[in-house]
Amino acid sequence: MINKITPTVREALANIQDGATVLIGGFGTAGIPNELIDGLIDHGARDLTVVNNNAGNGDTGLAALLKAGQVRKVICSFPRQVDSYVFDALYRSGKLELELVPQGNLAERIRAAGAGIGAFFCPTAYGTELAKGKETREINGRHYVLEYPIYGDVALIKAEQGDRWGNLNYRMSARNFGPVMATAAKTTIATVHEVLELGQMNPETVITPGIYVSHVVPIARTVTQGAGYKAA
Amino acid sequence: MSTNYQRRSKDELARRVAQDIHDGAYVNLGIGMPTQVANHIPAGLEVILQSENGILGMGPAPAAGEEDFDLINAGKQPVTLLPGGAYFHHADSFAMMRGGHLDICVLGAFQVSANGDLANWSTGAPDAIPAVGGAMDLAIGAKQTWVMMDLLTKTGQSKIVQQCSYPLTGIACVKRIYTDLATFACTATGLRLIDAVPGLAHAELETLVGLPIDATAPAEQTA
């Protein structure tokens, strides 16, 4: 019998190793797996490479993970925020490596990893600083840059509903990086706000089929901005 | 400098851009000034707004107290979804962009060159925290990339230049530049005038920009 429902964050995160590449979903207030990030801080894994669209806000979540000194490198598209002072200080002091990636390349490189693509030619960033040193090719009169996949050891994502086979759906723009990150990691851990019985999820609207998912962790819905949900 | 002309206000500039958006267009409006274009799309047109974080059919901001923080735009502000709207994941969103499915993308800029090179992600300051977001993907993805900006910097330098001195976002990707003083097309051979605010003489505009501006092509005359 398959049962991916994992009752606690601690159990779901137990096997994360030092040096792991961790894909973390979320964009703005939507889709951030806050409970899993907090769990990763408690877990204490170090020397991590974190892949996220941003690099943390304020003192909580990803910023707290950075502040705890657990991260060696961040791969992201937009680290600079009005309240990204934790990242800013670590980056300026040279304690944190940054790989800045255009947002679409970030998504597509993760997608490529999950889809078994060895590399791909992409027009984005051609002729810019962010393509410096990369292989390029002219194809049918257009210039492209060779981009390599971003593989995760672990993906931490926030979904809406799930079942014991690991099928997931998402809520509104909280979907963002979740579905692609789920495909690109050896272990994908998703929080859900609702666990449904097998067969209760509409198969037509399963966004992430369970094959990509290792653990489904039920999390109570909290009515806060950070949790990306406001009660009706 | 002559004072017998008036700059377009922010609203007038947004209205000027909106006026060129066609019925049925799929449009991405960049963060900042371009976001205002949404408020000026002529009544009766159906224009579908895309947000890079996975929304088509994005609607206006919700009323106070109605915010849902699972439904936000690229600037991380709460928005709404229009009937007929759809959600999708990030790789689909940028495939939509890169694949040329969007008709128009409107972006802000630090500099644009006469042939359409765009610089809008970094001033190149050595101590700055770099950040690019979706700027490079947007710049080269849509069927038409339009820039919306003030023509001059606060110190009076033209932001339209022969060659960008700031780090590039994309090469020869800007088709039109909408500014507070005039509207231009970027072509392989340089700038072409589309319109200018009333009372701004061509010679004076060329002096402000510091580049030749072809005004021989048929220009759309608008206020």
Interface residues (C-beta under 8 A of the other chain):
Chain A: F27 G28 T29 A30 G31 N53 S77 F78 P79 R80 S84 F87 D88 Y91 R92 L98 L100 V101 P102 Q103 G104 N105 L106 A107 E108 I110 R111 C122 P123 T124 A125 Y126 G127 T128 E129 L130 H143 Y170 R171 M172 S173 A174 R175 N176 F177 G178 P179 V180 I207 Q225 G226 A227 G228 Y229 K230
Chain B: S51 E52 N53 G54 I55 E67 D68 F69 D70 L71 I72 K76 L81 Y87 F88 H89 H90 A91 S93 F94 A95 M97 R98 S122 D127 A128 I129 P130 A131 V132 G133 G134 A135 M136 D137 I140 G141 P167 L168 T169 G170 I171
